[in-house]
């Protein structure tokens, strides 16, 4: 057996790592023998005592092992338990259980998330059957008796469903990003993903050009089993860990997001003519003579949307919402179309945008740049001075933007009344405030979570962290985009003939689960805030009042984040389910086709129905909607990972003696999470660094209590902290309370936290409104007798 060890970069000691090569497992062989014993004697039933007797087992611990294996065979469907005995399930349909996605919370357990099911299934690590985070698996819920016997506690499983993975249906990704550690006889890649806990071994000949400490992409060639570790080969060397470009590319690769366009896609984009033909102009509504402008972030390069303003004689105003006509350039069946579908969204990392479309389209042809004629898909509304919608028109146009505003420039005109087009901007702002007030009156919820932004130098090094401010100019654009999205959805629906409603891609947001709302209400009540959740009609107004009351308070960001997580996730679907958060009966995404594929689909469908087309196949659009929702989720996770990386990088540059104000955002059995108010950066204070006492978790009240001192640390408490150590590879940070002395630092380069656990995205479930793990021990026993059985001999 090869002696394979992992280098410890912190102290240069060696950590033992199991060899990846196959070692015949005594337990696996024993399990096969016991299964064969039952199969060969399928006409009989046996009690565990009979099995012990047949195999000549006397030792108490080995008997317990036999009992555990028998229960495993039962839960996997190989055996059936009846009348006190077990018998083989022969030629019977096996219950394969439920299918879901693994969310690996920490080293000890995971949850399996099943679509359409509110409660996730808890799975202990030894019952994952080799599944990794993100894998699609078949899971079998455990019986209450088997849960109790595993945990040895009477309360086991009372408040959760537990299960065991019986089959891995689909691996989430064969290519994994990590840092390679090269030894003389082998190499090992430690995954960057905090939810992957197993190293991947690489034979020397598979290392390629990688150097020790490089960030690499490794392709798993052999998944781990009970007998072996994962093995792989290096498919790409990204570069030295810590380099900004390398780290950003690594984050994209970690979430399976591309950062380069295939050559054939770029080539196809380059062939598109730059000049708009006269024939195309003749087929469109020409509004180039109407005042039009864009309002976007100061650093924006792609301008999806523009607004036009024209005053009418009756005192009304005509407002045009003009959207880049991406569907004119990206046609079905083309390479551009295939790549746009595959990506489904642009990705926004801290220092770059990875566009859905090549630059020729995203920053040139489709970008509504000032002083250029552009093709648009428009929604034009006639609106009264009091905000009443009088008329609407949808169709393809040609526009000419007269001015490009940044949000700050537009806000300066609104504030001073001076500059370009102050009257038009003021009119838009007045109408936007009317629309906004009406939305909240109808039950919309005012979610405005903080957006973290960075000041970076030319090499991507963070020089400062700030939160993005929202002004009237931001809200102005938001309200008119909401209006267009809402009216497009309503328009397509209204064109339907009879009961057969037109297929449309909607952005849906379902009402929150009642139990989750109650849990959240209980939680905020402990922080001194009231939330009405008993009547659905009062939820929105009560939520808005609470969010207004916490504005400017230390717990604001914490509660806003948890409120968003309490709500159902918005997604794309052809199902007409409405949008709870916006209080819209139906809603679509129409206004950002440069960066969202569902908007391209909405444009195509709208034009199809405008042309008098009949209803289209729902299934194809539903599949595309699900794909887009999943890609959106991955893009959001990548964005959060890039933010976390820069936060940790910035905090690693701080003076070690500097104190920071923070708020407790999570309490767990292994420590407390604290968000530093100044930088919105979150870190962990481990129990081992609360050295003045032994603290126990009071899960029901979201707090930990010192056994001796009775000192209490509660979710939402304001504390002062210092940075103990940062780990850029894991995008994690350890803190300690100011005025205390932390325990000695462990290996800061290690892939695991000192207690063997990792922080995870499920932390709010663990310790906000929470779920907790239970460590279990296996002990099962029973006794009985049966006829003399047949046995299988090994050759």
ABEGO torsion letter per residue (X at the ends): XBBBBBBBAAAGBBBBBBBABBBBBAAAAAAAAAAAAAAAAAABBBBAAAAAAAAGBABAAAAAAAAAAAAAAAAAGABBBBGGBBBBBBGBBBBAEBBBBBBBABAABBBBBBBGBABBBBBBAAAAGGBBBGBBBBBBBBBAAAAAAAAGBAABGAABBBBBBABBABBABABBBBBBBBBAABBBBBBABAABABBBBBBAAAAEABBBGBBBBBBBABBBBAABBBBBBBABBAEBBGBAAAAAAAAAAAAGBBABBBAAAAAAAAABBABBBAAAAAABBBAAABBBBBBBBAABABBABBBBBBBBAAGBBBBBBBBBBAAAABBBGBAAAAAAAAAGBBBBBAABBBBABBAAAAABAABBBBGBBBBBBBBBBBBBAAGBBABBBBEBBBBBBABBBBAAAAAAAAAAGBEBGAAAAAAAAAAAAAAAAAAAAAGBBBBBBBBBBBBBBAAGBBABBBBBBBBAAAAAAAAAAAAAAAAAAAAAAAABBEABBBBBBBBBBBBBBAAAAAAAAAAAAAAGBBBBAABAAAAAAAAAAAAAAABGBAAAAAAAAAAAAABBBBBBBABBAEBAAAGBABBBBAABAAABAAAAAAAAAAAAAAAGBBBBBAAAAAAAAAAAAAAAAAAAAAAAAAAAAAAAAAAAABBAABBBBBBBABBBAAEBBBBBAAAGBBBBBBAAABAABBBBBBAAAGBBBBAAAGBBBBBGBBBBBBBABBBAAAGBBBBBBBGBBBBBBBBAABABBAAGBBBBAAAAAAABBBBBBBBBBBBBBBBBBBBBBBBBBBX
